[in-house]
Amino acid sequence: MAKATRRRIMQRRTVLQGLACVPTGLAVSSLAQAADHAAAPPQPETARPADVTTTPPRQWGPGAPPGYTPDPDVIVIDRSFRDLLFGAATLHRVWDQGTWLEGPAWSAEGRYLLLSDTVTSRQYRYLWETGEVTVFRPESYHSNGNTFDYQGRQISCEHFLRRVIRWEHDGSVRVLADRYEGHALNSPNDVIAHPDGSIWFTDPGYGDGFTEGHADEPGGEANPDGHIRWRIGEELIGELGGVKRQADHTFRIDPSGRIECVLTQEQLPNPNGLCFSPDHSRLYVISSGKQPGGYGHEGDQAVHVYDVHKDNTLSNPRLFTNMHFQGVQMGPDGMKADIFGNLWCGASGPLGLCGVFVFNPEGQLIGRIRLPHGVSNLTFGGPKRNWLFMCAGESLYRLQVNTQGAGAA
């Protein structure tokens, strides 16, 4: 018998033996389906974006197996970044019940991490001793950025009421800023404290919409045609903040309460995250992308730096980094400096690229932290300020590092 004939008989016998183990109806059905599949044209596969950044797939959250060390998602680009890392540390997702988390700030007195959910209008706190995340304020007026001043008082930016407030030690609330030159603010976004008692914040228009605040009245930049029912939600709180978007500004609130503009819209459109260098001689500000009612004054999605003088004026504007990486324009949001002057910047972008970008004081990219979601904002916390906390979408991540955060929070 020819070899080819024997091979066909053996293949047929193998198929029949396999069918003998299957109920008759199922076998016939399977054969029919196979025939139909063979006759039908091949269907294109549905694109499925990856949900991990490492191979083998990484598991996140409680109960996940221990990560590898050194962590494959903590990427050393320059040797100097290795000195900022604790080699035995791995990335952890510590909570994933938010919607869009922002404004992480460490309370040294309370030993907790404060964070905002800008969409659900709540503030949460991560308790250091237990790792538990609890509701801190069930109504935060769509707060975004938070910080603690050098007296330990909480300062928050409220999108819905379009103002910056401070919680005093006796539990009362003081409005630090809600107007400038007779005009209501837009939606204060990020805020930082200075040792001289001043408060610096950015005021773009990201809260000029019903997702994270309330829209403008008809005719405003974020509601030019009046189609948005801008007063819906007013009954939940009893009052609205400003009702029409103004120009973008970066502001300073003097300890006396006087509000002054340090950067105009023309000097830096769409200001977002900001932070000082450790010695407060530099101010870093992010110019973000287009937002509701932008009408052409779109930012360049880059980090800019300015010299800060004793009279609080800024000079020598220059580009710190354009946030281009591997041919992609990343979207920076919030940032913090460490005690050595390195800048840790959260960014959105394609999976595998998004996460945290770390630059040395000269603007050189020295390291990255990959996460499965873009990072809106971050801060250093823990009793020694050597834990990096990162807000990424609905989740909070942490990583122990070998440096400390600069500044009060």
C-alpha positions as CSV (number, residue, x, y, z in Angstrom):
1,M,0.0,0.0,0.0
2,A,1.4,3.4,-0.9
3,K,2.5,5.6,1.9
4,A,0.1,8.4,0.9
5,T,-2.8,6.0,0.9
6,R,-1.9,4.7,4.4
7,R,-1.5,8.2,5.7
8,R,-5.1,9.1,4.5
9,I,-6.5,6.0,6.1
10,M,-4.8,6.7,9.4
11,Q,-6.0,10.3,9.4
12,R,-9.6,9.2,8.7
13,R,-9.3,6.6,11.5
14,T,-8.1,9.2,14.0
15,V,-11.1,11.4,13.1
16,L,-13.6,8.6,13.6
17,Q,-12.0,7.6,16.9
18,G,-12.4,11.1,18.1
19,L,-16.0,11.2,17.0
20,A,-16.7,8.0,18.8
21,C,-16.2,9.9,22.1
22,V,-18.7,12.6,21.2
23,P,-22.6,12.3,21.2
24,T,-23.9,11.7,17.7
25,G,-25.9,14.9,17.5
26,L,-23.1,17.0,18.7
27,A,-20.7,15.3,16.3
28,V,-23.0,15.9,13.3
29,S,-23.5,19.5,14.5
30,S,-19.8,20.1,14.9
31,L,-19.1,18.7,11.4
32,A,-21.8,20.9,9.9
33,Q,-20.5,24.0,11.7
34,A,-17.0,23.1,10.4
35,A,-18.3,22.8,6.9
36,D,-20.1,26.2,7.2
37,H,-17.0,27.8,8.7
38,A,-14.9,26.4,5.8
39,A,-17.4,27.8,3.2
40,A,-17.8,31.2,4.9
41,P,-15.3,33.9,4.2
42,P,-12.8,34.6,7.1
43,Q,-14.1,37.3,9.4
44,P,-11.6,40.1,10.5
45,E,-10.7,39.9,14.2
46,T,-12.1,42.5,16.5
47,A,-9.3,44.9,17.7
48,R,-8.7,44.4,21.3
49,P,-6.4,46.8,23.1
50,A,-4.1,45.2,25.5
51,D,-4.8,45.7,29.2
52,V,-1.3,45.2,30.5
53,T,2.0,46.7,29.8
54,T,4.3,43.7,30.5
55,T,4.8,40.2,29.1
56,P,3.7,37.9,30.7
57,P,0.4,39.8,31.4
58,R,0.6,41.6,34.7
59,Q,-2.1,41.3,37.3
60,W,-3.2,44.3,39.4
61,G,-5.0,44.8,42.6
62,P,-5.5,42.9,45.9
63,G,-4.7,39.2,45.6
64,A,-2.4,39.7,42.6
65,P,0.8,37.7,42.8
66,P,4.0,39.5,43.9
67,G,5.6,41.6,41.1
68,Y,9.0,41.0,39.7
69,T,11.9,43.0,41.0
70,P,13.2,45.1,39.6
71,D,9.8,46.1,38.4
72,P,9.6,45.8,34.6
73,D,7.3,48.8,34.4
74,V,9.8,51.1,36.1
75,I,12.1,51.8,33.3
76,V,15.6,53.3,33.7
77,I,16.6,55.5,30.8
78,D,19.5,57.2,32.4
79,R,21.7,55.7,35.2
80,S,20.8,58.6,37.5
81,F,17.2,57.4,37.7
82,R,18.4,54.2,39.3
83,D,19.6,56.2,42.3
84,L,16.0,57.4,42.8
85,L,14.6,53.9,43.0
86,F,14.2,51.4,45.7
87,G,15.2,48.2,43.9
88,A,12.9,45.9,45.9
89,A,9.8,48.0,45.3
90,T,7.0,47.1,42.9
91,L,4.1,49.0,41.6
92,H,0.7,48.4,43.3
93,R,-2.8,49.4,42.5
94,V,-4.3,50.2,45.9
95,W,-7.8,51.2,44.9
96,D,-9.9,51.2,41.8
97,Q,-13.4,52.5,42.8
98,G,-13.1,56.0,41.6
99,T,-14.2,57.6,38.3
100,W,-11.6,60.2,37.5
101,L,-9.2,60.8,40.3
102,E,-7.2,64.0,40.7
103,G,-5.4,66.3,43.1
104,P,-3.6,63.9,45.4
105,A,-2.1,65.7,48.4
106,W,-0.4,64.3,51.6
107,S,-1.5,65.5,55.0
108,A,1.5,65.3,57.3
109,E,-0.6,66.0,60.4
110,G,-3.4,63.5,59.5
111,R,-1.1,60.9,57.9
112,Y,-3.5,60.4,55.0
113,L,-3.6,61.0,51.3
114,L,-6.4,63.3,50.1
115,L,-7.7,62.9,46.5
116,S,-10.6,64.2,44.5
117,D,-13.0,62.4,42.2
118,T,-13.9,65.3,39.9
119,V,-16.8,63.5,38.2
120,T,-18.7,62.1,41.3
121,S,-17.9,65.3,43.2
122,R,-16.4,63.5,46.2
123,Q,-13.1,63.7,48.1
124,Y,-11.5,60.5,49.4
125,R,-8.6,59.8,51.8
126,Y,-6.2,56.9,51.8
127,L,-5.3,56.0,55.4
128,W,-1.7,55.3,55.8
129,E,-1.9,52.8,58.7
130,T,-4.5,50.5,57.1
131,G,-4.4,51.3,53.4
132,E,-8.2,51.8,53.5
133,V,-9.8,54.4,51.2
134,T,-12.8,56.1,52.8
135,V,-15.1,59.0,51.7
136,F,-13.7,62.2,53.2
137,R,-16.2,64.7,51.9
138,P,-19.4,63.3,50.2
139,E,-19.8,66.7,48.4
140,S,-16.7,68.5,47.2
141,Y,-18.3,70.8,44.5
142,H,-16.4,68.9,41.8
143,S,-13.0,69.6,43.5
144,N,-9.9,69.0,41.4
145,G,-6.5,70.1,42.8
146,N,-5.6,70.0,46.5
147,T,-2.7,70.9,48.6
148,F,-1.8,71.6,52.2
149,D,-0.1,74.8,53.1
150,Y,2.8,75.2,55.5
151,Q,0.4,75.4,58.4
152,G,-1.2,72.1,57.5
153,R,-4.5,73.6,56.2
154,Q,-6.3,72.0,53.3
155,I,-6.7,74.1,50.1
156,S,-8.9,72.9,47.3
157,C,-10.0,74.0,43.8
158,E,-13.7,73.7,43.3
159,H,-14.9,73.5,39.7
160,F,-18.6,73.8,40.3
161,L,-18.4,76.9,42.4
162,R,-15.3,78.1,40.4
163,R,-13.3,79.1,43.4
164,V,-10.3,78.2,45.6
165,I,-11.0,77.6,49.3
166,R,-9.1,76.8,52.5
167,W,-10.3,74.7,55.4
168,E,-9.3,76.4,58.6
169,H,-8.2,74.4,61.7
170,D,-11.5,75.1,63.4
171,G,-13.4,73.5,60.5
172,S,-14.6,76.6,58.9
173,V,-14.2,77.4,55.2
174,R,-12.6,80.5,53.8
175,V,-12.9,81.5,50.1
176,L,-9.4,82.5,49.0
177,A,-10.4,83.4,45.4
178,D,-13.5,83.4,43.2
179,R,-13.1,86.5,41.1
180,Y,-10.4,88.6,39.4
181,E,-10.9,92.1,38.2
182,G,-14.6,91.8,38.6
183,H,-14.9,88.6,36.6
184,A,-15.7,85.2,38.0
185,L,-13.0,82.5,37.7
186,N,-13.3,79.6,35.2
187,S,-12.5,76.4,37.0
188,P,-9.4,76.5,39.3
189,N,-7.5,73.4,38.5
190,D,-4.2,72.9,40.3
191,V,-2.8,74.6,43.4
192,I,0.5,74.8,45.3
193,A,1.6,76.6,48.5
194,H,4.7,78.8,49.0
195,P,6.6,79.1,52.3
196,D,5.9,82.9,52.3
197,G,2.2,82.1,52.8
198,S,1.1,82.7,49.2
199,I,-1.0,80.3,47.1
200,W,-0.5,79.8,43.4
201,F,-3.1,78.2,41.1
202,T,-4.1,77.7,37.5
203,D,-7.5,78.7,36.1
204,P,-8.2,77.0,32.7
205,G,-11.7,76.0,31.6
206,Y,-11.7,72.3,32.1
207,G,-14.6,72.5,34.6
208,D,-16.7,74.5,32.2
209,G,-18.9,71.5,31.5
210,F,-21.5,69.4,33.2
211,T,-19.1,66.5,33.7
212,E,-16.8,68.2,36.1
213,G,-18.7,71.4,37.0
214,H,-21.3,73.4,35.2
215,A,-21.4,74.9,31.8
216,D,-21.4,78.6,30.9
217,E,-24.6,80.5,30.5
218,P,-25.8,80.9,26.9
219,G,-23.2,83.0,25.0
220,G,-20.3,81.8,27.1
221,E,-17.3,80.2,25.4
222,A,-18.3,76.7,26.7
223,N,-22.0,77.2,25.7
224,P,-22.0,79.6,22.7
225,D,-25.3,78.5,21.2
226,G,-27.1,78.0,24.5
227,H,-28.0,74.4,23.8
228,I,-26.6,73.2,27.1
229,R,-29.1,73.4,30.0
230,W,-26.5,75.1,32.2
231,R,-28.6,75.5,35.3
232,I,-29.4,71.8,35.8
233,G,-27.7,70.7,39.0
234,E,-28.1,74.1,40.7
235,E,-30.8,72.6,42.9
236,L,-28.3,70.1,44.3
237,I,-26.1,72.8,45.8
238,G,-28.2,75.9,45.9
239,E,-25.9,78.2,43.9
240,L,-23.6,78.3,41.0
241,G,-20.1,79.7,40.6
242,G,-19.2,82.0,37.8
243,V,-21.4,81.8,34.8
244,K,-19.2,82.7,31.9
245,R,-15.7,81.6,30.9
246,Q,-13.0,84.2,31.0
247,A,-9.4,84.2,29.8
248,D,-7.0,81.6,31.2
249,H,-4.7,82.8,33.9
250,T,-2.1,81.5,36.4
251,F,-2.7,83.3,39.6
252,R,-0.9,84.1,42.9
253,I,-2.9,84.8,46.1
254,D,-0.9,87.1,48.4
255,P,-1.0,86.3,52.1
256,S,-3.0,89.5,52.5
257,G,-5.6,88.0,50.2
258,R,-4.8,90.1,47.1
259,I,-5.0,88.1,43.8
260,E,-2.5,88.9,41.1
261,C,-2.0,87.4,37.7
262,V,1.5,86.0,37.1
263,L,0.9,84.5,33.6
264,T,-1.8,85.6,31.1
265,Q,-3.5,83.5,28.5
266,E,-1.2,85.0,25.9
267,Q,1.8,84.1,27.9
268,L,0.7,80.6,28.6
269,P,-2.7,79.3,27.3
270,N,-4.6,76.5,29.1
271,P,-2.4,76.3,32.2
272,N,-2.8,73.1,34.1
273,G,-0.4,71.4,36.5
274,L,2.2,73.5,38.3
275,C,4.9,73.1,40.9
276,F,8.0,74.8,42.3
277,S,11.6,73.7,42.3
278,P,12.8,72.7,45.8
279,D,14.3,76.1,46.4
280,H,11.3,77.9,44.9
281,S,13.5,79.7,42.4
282,R,11.7,78.1,39.4
283,L,8.0,77.7,38.6
284,Y,7.0,74.9,36.2
285,V,3.6,75.1,34.5
286,I,2.0,72.7,32.0
287,S,0.1,74.1,29.0
288,S,-2.5,71.5,28.1
289,G,-4.6,70.8,25.0
290,K,-7.8,72.3,23.8
291,Q,-10.7,72.4,26.2
292,P,-14.4,73.4,26.1
293,G,-14.7,76.9,24.8
294,G,-11.1,77.1,23.9
295,Y,-11.7,78.9,20.6
296,G,-8.2,78.6,19.3
297,H,-6.1,79.4,22.4
298,E,-4.9,75.8,22.5
299,G,-1.9,74.9,24.6
300,D,1.1,73.1,23.3
301,Q,1.0,70.1,25.8
302,A,4.4,70.9,27.0
303,V,6.1,71.9,30.3
304,H,7.4,75.4,30.6
305,V,9.6,76.9,33.3
306,Y,10.1,80.4,34.6
307,D,12.5,82.1,37.0
308,V,10.8,83.3,40.2
309,H,12.1,86.6,41.7
310,K,11.8,87.9,45.2
311,D,9.0,90.3,44.1
312,N,7.1,87.3,42.8
313,T,7.5,88.2,39.2
314,L,8.5,85.7,36.6
315,S,11.1,86.0,33.9
316,N,13.2,84.0,31.4
317,P,10.3,81.8,30.0
318,R,11.6,78.7,28.3
319,L,10.5,75.3,27.2
320,F,11.4,72.6,29.8
321,T,10.2,69.6,27.7
322,N,7.9,69.3,24.7
323,M,6.6,65.9,26.0
324,H,7.4,64.2,22.7
325,F,8.2,60.5,23.1
326,Q,8.8,57.9,20.5
327,G,7.1,60.1,17.9
328,V,4.0,60.6,20.1
329,Q,2.8,63.8,21.7
330,M,2.1,62.9,25.3
331,G,-0.5,64.7,27.3
332,P,1.0,66.0,30.6
333,D,-1.3,67.0,33.4
334,G,0.1,67.2,36.9
335,M,3.7,67.1,38.3
336,K,5.8,67.3,41.4
337,A,9.5,67.9,42.1
338,D,11.6,65.8,44.4
339,I,14.2,67.1,46.8
340,F,16.9,66.8,44.1
341,G,15.0,68.9,41.7
342,N,13.9,66.1,39.4
343,L,10.4,66.6,37.9
344,W,7.9,63.6,38.1
345,C,5.2,64.3,35.5
346,G,2.0,62.4,34.9
347,A,0.9,61.9,31.3
348,S,-1.7,60.4,29.1
349,G,-1.1,58.7,25.8
350,P,-1.1,55.2,24.1
351,L,-0.9,52.2,26.3
352,G,2.7,51.2,26.9
353,L,3.8,54.9,26.8
354,C,1.4,56.5,29.3
355,G,2.2,56.8,33.0
356,V,4.9,58.9,34.6
357,F,7.8,60.6,33.0
358,V,10.8,61.7,35.2
359,F,13.1,64.5,34.1
360,N,16.3,65.8,35.7
361,P,16.6,69.6,36.5
362,E,18.1,70.1,33.0
363,G,15.0,68.7,31.3
364,Q,16.6,65.3,30.3
365,L,14.2,62.3,30.5
366,I,15.9,59.9,32.8
367,G,13.1,57.4,33.6
368,R,9.5,56.2,33.1
369,I,6.8,54.4,35.0
370,R,4.4,52.5,32.8
371,L,0.8,52.2,34.0
372,P,-2.3,50.8,32.2
373,H,-3.9,54.2,32.2
374,G,-2.8,57.8,31.8
375,V,-1.8,59.6,35.0
376,S,-3.7,62.8,35.8
377,N,-1.7,63.8,38.8
378,L,0.7,62.5,41.5
379,T,2.4,63.4,44.7
380,F,4.8,62.1,47.3
381,G,3.4,60.8,50.6
382,G,4.0,58.6,53.5
383,P,5.6,59.6,56.8
384,K,9.0,60.0,55.1
385,R,7.5,61.4,51.8
386,N,9.2,58.5,49.9
387,W,6.1,56.9,48.4
388,L,4.9,58.1,45.0
389,F,1.1,58.1,44.7
390,M,-0.4,58.3,41.2
391,C,-4.0,59.0,40.2
392,A,-4.8,57.2,36.9
393,G,-8.4,57.2,35.8
394,E,-10.5,55.4,38.4
395,S,-7.4,53.9,40.1
396,L,-4.8,54.9,42.7
397,Y,-1.3,53.4,42.4
398,R,1.8,53.7,44.6
399,L,5.5,53.0,44.4
400,Q,8.2,53.3,47.1
401,V,11.1,55.3,45.9
402,N,14.6,56.4,47.1
403,T,13.9,60.1,47.1
404,Q,11.5,62.5,48.8
405,G,9.0,65.0,47.6
406,A,9.8,68.7,47.8
407,G,7.3,71.2,49.2
408,A,4.5,71.1,51.7
409,A,2.3,68.5,50.0
